[in-house]
Amino acid sequence: MNLLYINYPSWIKPEIFPGVPFLGILRWYGLMYVFAFGTAYFVLKKIFKEGALNSNSSNSIEQKTTEDDLSSFIITGIIFLLIGARIFSTLVYDTSGKYFEKPYLIFWPFDGGRFTGLAGMSYHGGVIGGTLGMLVWCKTHKRPFLKWADAMCTAIPLGYTFGRLGNFLNGELYGRITKMPWGMIFPYAEKFSASLEWVKNFANEIGMKIPEAGLVNLPRHPSQLYEAFFEGIVLFLILWAFHKKKPFDGFSSALYLVGYGTFRFFLEYFRMPDADLGFRIAHDKAASISQNTSLLNISTGQVLCLIMIAGGALYGAAAWIWGKRRREGR
């Protein structure tokens, strides 16, 4: 390890048991999803034990929530989340057009006869799908959506941490190049020509020896870990601090939407945009997506985050007005 950058650990592979027959299909990313959903269920169950999910129906008969209700609620949410995340990823972020031509490939886990799983999930698509799933469940079981959405949104971030750790273990969704001492060289990242003057200067500043010709892999922000910390742990702590003293139903879910959108918007400046999409709004049109040359270069993820922040604010305002009118009997 050089003091001015870190090599991605060579012993980390996407597969849990690389090279082992049959077990080679097991991947860290999939396992992290199991941990993520398990953690979310654990937090949701704690909120349930506090009695926060019991409610009074319109006929004033108290509705008692059971663990079976909890299980079916989170399973429904997960199914819709995965469907939304996969559809959004393939139809919005993939520019090849193959999923429009052959939509059955969206949920086809094989590529060239090799099992790959459902590689490619979109967070924002997951939010849309998960929200629809919660709405369907609450409507079917006659439960107050705002109250249950608040509980779920409080439970999600800590589980989300594992999802980003899965991205790190996969060596994917890495950040832009950096001279920070914790910059990391990811093995699958885009490489640059060693003959370019800016590459030579960059390498010289971080003490990296590069060849005269060929391609060079430069250190990048471990943006997956930034997201795991801020969008996962920090956001969870904020939501947990309010979960017992929220001013109105819908507050926690609105805070989640605004909070996540804000954290993700700023962290996108460190994260590498999709190469085939580039910047949605480009102030510096000649800028490389590997470098952060202007705060006015806006990625697809940032556009979606701005929509998420605005939507969260409007949703919170609507929930507050609805709750106020309900309390006043109007």
C-alpha positions in Angstrom: 0.0 0.0 0.0 1.3 3.5 -1.0 0.7 6.3 1.5 -1.0 8.3 -1.2 -3.4 5.7 -2.6 -4.7 2.2 -1.8 -4.8 -0.9 -4.0 -8.1 -2.7 -4.0 -7.6 -5.9 -2.0 -6.7 -8.6 -4.5 -8.4 -11.3 -2.3 -11.8 -9.8 -2.7 -13.8 -11.4 -5.5 -17.4 -10.9 -6.6 -18.0 -14.6 -5.9 -18.1 -15.9 -2.3 -16.4 -19.2 -3.3 -14.5 -18.3 -6.5 -13.6 -21.3 -8.6 -15.6 -23.8 -6.5 -18.0 -25.9 -8.6 -21.7 -25.1 -8.0 -20.8 -22.7 -5.2 -19.3 -20.2 -7.7 -22.7 -18.8 -8.5 -23.0 -17.4 -4.9 -22.0 -13.7 -4.9 -21.4 -11.2 -2.1 -23.8 -8.8 -3.7 -26.7 -11.2 -3.3 -25.7 -12.1 0.3 -25.6 -8.4 1.1 -29.2 -8.1 -0.1 -30.1 -10.9 2.4 -28.4 -8.9 5.2 -30.1 -5.7 4.0 -33.6 -7.1 4.1 -32.9 -9.0 7.4 -31.7 -5.7 9.0 -34.7 -3.8 7.8 -37.0 -6.5 9.2 -35.1 -6.4 12.6 -35.6 -2.6 12.9 -39.2 -2.8 11.7 -39.9 -5.5 14.3 -38.5 -3.3 17.0 -40.8 -0.5 16.0 -43.7 -3.0 15.9 -42.9 -4.1 19.5 -43.1 -0.5 20.6 -46.8 -0.5 19.5 -46.2 2.2 16.8 -48.0 0.2 14.1 -51.3 -0.3 16.0 -54.0 2.0 14.8 -57.6 3.0 15.2 -59.8 2.3 12.2 -62.7 4.5 11.1 -65.1 2.6 13.4 -62.8 3.2 16.4 -61.9 -0.4 16.8 -58.3 -0.8 17.5 -56.4 -2.8 14.9 -53.8 -5.0 16.5 -50.8 -5.7 14.3 -49.4 -9.2 14.4 -46.0 -10.6 13.3 -47.7 -12.2 10.3 -48.8 -8.7 9.3 -45.3 -7.5 9.6 -43.9 -10.4 7.5 -46.4 -10.0 4.7 -45.9 -6.3 4.7 -42.1 -6.4 4.3 -42.3 -9.3 1.8 -44.7 -7.4 -0.4 -42.5 -4.4 -0.2 -39.4 -6.3 -1.1 -41.1 -8.0 -4.1 -42.3 -4.7 -5.5 -39.0 -3.1 -4.7 -37.0 -5.6 -6.6 -39.3 -5.5 -9.6 -39.2 -1.7 -9.7 -35.4 -1.6 -9.2 -34.8 -4.0 -12.0 -37.2 -2.5 -14.5 -35.9 1.1 -13.8 -32.3 -0.1 -14.2 -32.8 -1.8 -17.5 -35.1 0.7 -19.2 -33.7 4.0 -17.8 -30.0 3.4 -17.3 -29.3 0.9 -20.0 -28.9 2.6 -23.4 -28.3 -0.4 -25.6 -32.0 -0.8 -26.3 -31.9 -4.6 -25.9 -34.4 -4.6 -23.1 -37.0 -2.8 -25.2 -36.4 -5.2 -28.0 -36.5 -8.3 -25.8 -38.3 -7.3 -22.5 -38.1 -10.9 -21.2 -34.4 -10.4 -20.6 -35.2 -7.9 -17.8 -35.8 -10.9 -15.5 -33.6 -13.4 -17.3 -30.7 -14.4 -14.9 -28.4 -15.9 -17.6 -26.0 -14.4 -20.1 -24.5 -16.6 -22.8 -25.5 -19.7 -20.9 -23.8 -18.4 -17.7 -25.7 -17.6 -14.6 -25.2 -13.9 -13.8 -28.2 -13.2 -11.5 -30.2 -10.0 -12.0 -27.1 -7.7 -12.4 -28.2 -4.1 -12.3 -30.6 -2.5 -9.9 -31.7 1.1 -9.6 -32.3 2.7 -6.2 -34.8 5.2 -7.5 -36.7 2.4 -9.3 -36.7 0.5 -6.0 -38.3 3.5 -4.2 -41.1 3.7 -6.7 -41.7 -0.1 -6.7 -41.5 -0.4 -2.9 -43.9 2.5 -2.4 -46.4 0.9 -4.7 -46.0 -2.4 -2.8 -46.7 -0.6 0.5 -49.7 1.1 -0.9 -51.1 -2.2 -2.2 -50.5 -3.9 1.1 -52.0 -1.1 3.2 -55.0 -0.8 1.0 -55.6 -4.6 1.0 -55.2 -4.9 4.8 -56.9 -1.6 5.7 -53.9 -0.1 7.4 -52.9 3.6 7.5 -50.3 4.0 4.7 -48.5 7.0 6.3 -47.9 5.2 9.6 -46.6 2.1 8.0 -44.5 4.0 5.4 -42.9 5.9 8.3 -41.9 2.7 10.0 -40.5 1.2 6.7 -38.6 4.3 5.8 -37.0 4.3 9.3 -35.9 0.7 8.8 -34.6 1.0 5.3 -31.3 3.0 5.6 -29.5 0.6 8.0 -30.2 -2.2 5.6 -29.2 -0.1 2.6 -25.7 0.1 4.1 -25.2 -3.6 3.3 -26.3 -2.9 -0.3 -23.5 -0.4 -0.8 -21.0 -2.7 0.9 -22.1 -5.3 -1.7 -21.3 -2.8 -4.5 -17.8 -2.3 -2.9 -17.2 -6.1 -2.7 -18.2 -6.3 -6.4 -15.7 -3.6 -7.3 -18.5 -1.6 -9.0 -20.1 1.8 -8.7 -16.7 3.3 -7.8 -16.0 7.0 -7.7 -14.2 9.5 -9.8 -10.4 9.8 -9.8 -8.9 11.5 -6.7 -5.6 12.5 -5.2 -6.9 11.9 -1.6 -4.7 9.4 0.3 -7.7 7.0 0.7 -8.2 6.9 -3.1 -8.5 3.3 -4.2 -7.4 1.6 -7.4 -10.4 -0.6 -8.5 -9.4 -3.4 -10.9 -12.4 -3.0 -13.2 -12.3 0.8 -13.5 -11.6 2.7 -16.8 -7.9 3.1 -17.5 -6.2 6.1 -19.1 -3.3 6.4 -21.6 0.0 6.9 -19.8 1.1 9.2 -22.7 -1.4 11.9 -21.7 0.3 14.8 -19.9 -2.4 15.2 -17.3 -2.1 11.5 -16.4 1.6 11.9 -16.0 1.1 14.9 -13.7 -1.6 13.2 -11.8 0.5 10.1 -11.1 3.5 12.2 -10.2 1.5 14.1 -7.5 0.5 10.9 -5.8 3.8 9.2 -6.1 2.6 6.6 -8.6 5.1 5.1 -11.0 3.7 4.6 -14.5 5.1 3.2 -17.7 5.9 5.5 -20.7 3.2 3.9 -22.8 0.1 1.7 -22.2 -2.9 2.2 -19.9 -2.9 3.4 -16.3 -5.5 2.6 -13.6 -5.7 5.7 -11.4 -7.1 5.8 -7.8 -10.7 6.7 -7.3 -13.0 7.7 -4.5 -14.5 4.6 -2.7 -17.9 6.2 -3.2 -19.7 3.0 -2.2 -18.4 3.4 1.3 -19.3 7.1 1.4 -22.9 6.1 0.5 -23.0 3.3 3.0 -22.0 5.7 5.7 -24.1 8.8 4.9 -27.1 7.3 3.1 -27.1 4.3 5.4 -25.8 4.9 8.9 -26.1 8.7 9.3 -29.6 8.8 7.7 -30.8 5.9 9.9 -29.6 7.7 13.1 -31.4 10.9 12.0 -34.7 9.0 11.4 -34.3 6.9 14.5 -34.0 10.1 16.6 -37.4 11.2 15.4 -39.3 7.9 15.2 -40.9 8.3 18.6 -41.6 12.0 18.5 -42.5 12.7 14.9 -44.9 15.7 14.7 -47.4 13.9 12.3 -47.8 10.7 10.3 -45.9 10.9 7.1 -43.1 13.0 8.7 -40.5 10.2 8.8 -41.1 9.0 5.2 -40.9 12.6 4.0 -37.7 13.1 6.0 -36.3 10.0 4.4 -37.0 11.1 0.9 -35.6 14.6 1.4 -32.6 13.3 3.5 -31.6 10.5 1.1 -32.1 12.8 -1.9 -29.8 15.4 -0.3 -27.1 13.0 0.8 -27.1 11.2 -2.6 -27.1 14.5 -4.6 -23.9 15.7 -3.0 -22.2 12.2 -3.0 -22.9 12.0 -6.7 -20.1 14.5 -7.2 -17.7 11.8 -6.0 -19.4 8.9 -7.7 -18.6 7.9 -11.3 -21.6 8.7 -13.6 -22.7 6.0 -16.1 -20.3 6.2 -19.1 -23.1 5.8 -21.7 -25.2 8.5 -20.0 -22.6 11.0 -19.0 -23.9 14.3 -17.6 -27.5 15.1 -18.0 -26.7 18.8 -17.6 -23.1 19.7 -18.6 -21.7 23.2 -17.8 -18.3 22.1 -18.9 -19.0 20.1 -22.0 -15.4 19.1 -22.5 -15.1 17.7 -19.0 -14.4 14.0 -18.5 -16.9 12.2 -16.4 -14.0 10.7 -14.4 -13.1 14.1 -13.0 -15.2 16.7 -11.1 -14.4 19.9 -12.8 -17.6 21.8 -12.2 -20.5 21.6 -9.6 -22.8 22.4 -12.5 -22.1 19.1 -14.3 -25.2 17.2 -13.2 -25.6 13.4 -13.5 -28.7 11.4 -14.1 -28.7 10.3 -10.4 -28.6 14.0 -9.3 -31.6 14.9 -11.5 -33.5 12.0 -9.9 -32.4 13.1 -6.5 -33.7 16.7 -7.1 -37.0 15.2 -8.1 -36.9 13.0 -5.0 -36.2 16.0 -2.7 -39.1 18.0 -4.2 -41.4 15.1 -4.1 -40.5 14.4 -0.5 -41.2 18.0 0.5 -44.6 18.0 -1.3 -45.5 14.7 0.2 -44.6 15.9 3.7 -46.6 19.1 3.3 -49.6 17.1 2.0 -49.3 14.6 4.9 -49.2 17.5 7.4 -52.3 19.2 5.9 -54.2 16.0 5.8 -53.4 15.2 9.4 -54.3 18.7 10.5 -57.7 18.5 8.8 -58.3 15.1 10.2 -57.6 16.2 13.8 -59.9 19.2 13.3 -62.6 16.8 12.0 -62.9 18.5 8.6 
